[in-house]
Amino acid sequence: MSTPITEHDPAERPTPTGPLILTGDESLADHLVRLCAAAGAEPQVLSGAPPPRRLWESAPLVLVGDDLAERCAGLGRRPGVLLLGLDLDDGSVWVRGVQLGAEHVLFLPDAQVWLLERIADAAEGVGLPALTVAVLGGRGGAGASTLACALAVTAARTGRQTMLIDADPLGGGLDVLLGAEHVAGLRWPDLAGSRGRVSGAELAGALPAPHRLTTLSWDRSDLLTIPPEAMRSVLAAARRRGGLVVLDLPRHLDAAASQALEQADTGLLVVPAELRAMAAADRVAAAARMRLSDLRAVVRVPGPVGLAGPEIARGLRLRLAGELPREPGLSVDVERGAPPGSRERGPLARFCSSFLDEAMPPLAAAGGGAQ
């Protein structure tokens, strides 16, 4: 359904929540309205006259038919203006696109898939994608899940919008580590069939949200293989929400975990300060570097023979993200339902705060509480 606007409508109308469509070509308008419906957006349609300036400036996306391009050229430059060409053989449409300040000149149906994604992004209010941090263990029991939980808990406590995704089917479930195994919400078995575009807002609203962060974990049912298509769809939805996404990945990368790693911005490889752990971590790092360029070492200290973090990182040919001392009482806290990172002055929380302050731009932390 679309909301039509006529030349005689008053300027004081509600701010549009969907794209603003400007064209007098009925066939093009109908096509764009159908695309908006497919993307879950309710457009506003104006034919025959330029829109009030307030509508032009406030619409999340403006789709201008070439028939109205010249009449809209004086409305001022703004992002999110797309010009829809009507004649492939008319080369002057590119000149009108420049005069309009359009980001792109499109022709349907060739650009339909791309335009559908752009309309869906506008309907969701998509801004900067989330910083996505993948956490892996250099060997079994290295503490990757503990660090992943602590990162998410720390980020949520400081007001960052945060999602924690458990991509390790053999890890026992991060909801248990968070003390949230009984919190209602979807788990991976409910989302294993996901394909195509998933709404980030609907995904977040359907997941458990303990400790002010949204969490996608496993349940206690039989082992399930997540198709890479499902991981791609779910993680893309999580990233579109902005803020921070933390991934807990297995050491042995299956197809779904490999897909997740390819979407990550930064990887943290947790390595105890031990020679054997360093040798095992070297193999994990080699596999991870094939899919992620920014992989860093987090070294758990102290080790049995005094190896330091810089030595371990240098041996692995990785940048050192930092050293992580032992946290007394952590195991007892987890057994009692207090997640890693809940002690604000503990080593885990201090490391996570320092890493997040460096990795996330200031605006990412200023967007209010987690949802």
SULMONOR-V893435 format. One record per pair of residues at least 24 apart in sequence whose ideal C-beta (glycine too) atoms are under 7 Angstrom apart, sorted by the first residue. I is the first residue (numbers start at 1). GAP is how many residues later the second one is. D is the distance in whole Angstrom. If there is no record, write none. Layout:
# SULMONOR-V893435
i=[I/I]
gap=[GAP/GAP]
d=[D/D]
This chain:
# SULMONOR-V893435
i=[1/2/2/2/2/2/3/3/4/5/5/5/7/7/11/11/13/15/16/16/16/16/17/18/18/18/18/19/19/19/19/19/19/19/19/20/20/20/20/20/20/21/21/22/22/22/22/22/22/22/22/23/23/23/23/24/24/24/24/25/25/25/28/28/28/31/32/35/35/35/35/36/38/39/39/39/39/40/40/41/41/41/50/60/60/61/61/61/64/66/66/69/69/70/72/73/73/77/79/82/84/120/124/124/124/124/126/127/128/129/129/129/130/130/130/130/130/130/130/131/131/131/131/131/132/132/132/132/132/132/133/133/133/133/133/133/134/134/134/134/134/134/134/135/135/135/135/135/135/136/136/136/136/136/136/137/137/138/138/138/138/138/138/138/139/139/139/142/142/142/142/143/143/144/144/145/145/145/145/146/147/147/147/148/148/149/149/149/149/149/149/150/150/150/150/150/151/151/152/152/153/153/153/153/153/153/154/154/154/154/154/155/155/156/156/156/156/157/158/159/159/159/160/160/160/160/160/160/161/161/161/161/161/161/162/162/162/162/163/163/163/163/163/163/164/164/164/165/165/165/165/165/166/166/166/166/167/167/167/167/167/167/167/168/168/168/169/169/169/170/171/173/173/174/174/174/175/175/175/177/177/177/178/178/178/178/179/179/179/180/180/180/183/183/184/187/187/187/188/188/188/188/189/189/189/191/191/192/192/192/192/193/194/194/194/195/195/196/197/198/198/198/199/200/200/200/200/203/203/203/204/204/211/212/212/213/226/227/228/228/228/231/231/231/232/235/235/239/243/243/244/251/253/258/261/261/261/262/264/265/266/266/266/267/267/267/267/268/268/268/269/269/269/269/269/270/270/271/271/271/271/272/272/273/273/273/273/273/273/273/274/274/278/278/278/281/282/285/285/296/296/297/298/298/299/299/300/301/321/322/322/322/324]
gap=[41/31/40/41/42/43/39/41/41/39/40/41/41/42/41/43/42/43/28/39/42/43/25/24/25/26/105/24/40/41/42/43/44/100/103/24/26/31/35/39/42/24/42/24/29/40/41/42/43/46/50/24/42/44/45/24/41/43/44/40/42/61/37/56/58/77/31/77/80/81/84/83/78/77/80/81/84/80/83/78/81/82/25/62/65/57/58/61/36/27/30/27/31/26/28/26/27/24/24/24/24/77/75/76/77/116/114/115/114/110/111/113/108/109/111/112/113/114/115/113/134/228/229/233/107/113/115/131/132/133/113/114/131/132/133/135/113/115/126/127/130/133/158/111/112/113/114/133/135/113/115/131/133/148/152/114/133/131/132/133/139/142/143/146/138/141/142/128/129/130/135/127/157/104/126/26/29/32/103/194/121/123/151/98/100/25/28/29/190/191/192/190/191/198/199/202/95/201/61/94/58/60/186/187/188/189/187/195/198/199/202/89/201/55/56/57/214/55/207/206/209/210/83/84/200/204/205/210/80/81/82/206/209/210/51/81/82/208/41/50/51/75/78/82/49/51/82/51/70/73/80/82/50/51/52/82/80/81/82/83/89/90/93/80/81/82/49/54/55/80/77/44/45/41/43/74/33/40/42/157/162/163/32/33/37/161/158/159/160/28/30/35/25/27/24/30/31/32/28/30/36/38/30/32/35/39/43/32/34/35/38/37/36/39/40/34/38/37/36/35/36/39/38/37/38/40/41/31/34/35/37/167/128/157/158/157/30/29/27/28/31/25/28/29/27/25/28/24/121/124/116/33/34/33/27/30/31/29/28/29/28/30/93/25/27/28/29/28/30/53/26/27/28/29/49/28/30/26/28/29/41/28/31/26/27/28/29/30/34/39/29/30/34/37/38/35/34/31/33/24/25/24/24/26/24/25/24/24/34/29/32/33/27]
d=[6/5/7/5/7/5/7/5/5/6/7/4/6/4/4/6/7/5/5/7/7/5/6/4/4/7/6/5/6/7/4/7/5/6/6/5/7/6/6/4/5/5/5/5/6/7/7/5/6/5/6/6/3/6/6/5/7/5/6/5/5/6/5/6/7/6/6/7/6/6/6/6/6/6/4/4/6/7/6/5/7/4/6/4/7/7/7/4/6/6/7/4/5/6/6/5/5/4/7/6/7/6/7/6/6/6/5/5/6/5/7/7/7/5/6/5/5/6/4/5/6/6/5/7/6/4/7/6/5/5/5/7/7/7/5/6/4/5/7/5/4/4/7/7/7/6/7/5/7/5/6/6/5/6/6/5/5/5/6/4/6/6/3/6/5/4/6/4/6/6/7/5/6/6/5/6/6/6/5/5/7/6/6/5/4/6/5/6/5/5/6/4/3/4/7/5/5/5/5/5/5/7/5/7/4/6/5/5/4/6/7/5/6/6/4/4/5/7/6/6/6/6/5/5/7/6/5/7/6/6/3/6/5/6/4/6/5/5/7/7/5/5/7/5/6/5/5/5/7/7/6/5/6/4/6/5/6/6/5/7/6/5/5/6/6/4/6/6/7/7/7/5/5/6/5/6/6/6/4/6/6/7/5/6/6/5/3/7/6/6/4/7/4/5/7/6/6/4/7/5/7/6/6/6/5/6/6/6/6/7/5/7/4/4/6/6/6/6/7/5/6/4/6/4/6/4/4/7/5/7/6/6/6/6/5/5/4/7/4/5/4/4/5/5/5/6/5/7/6/7/7/5/6/6/6/4/5/5/6/7/5/7/6/5/7/4/7/6/5/6/6/7/5/7/7/5/7/6/5/7/6/5/6/5/6/5/7/3/4/6/5/6/6/6/7/6/6/5/6/7/4/6/6/6/5/7/5/6/6/6/7/7/5]
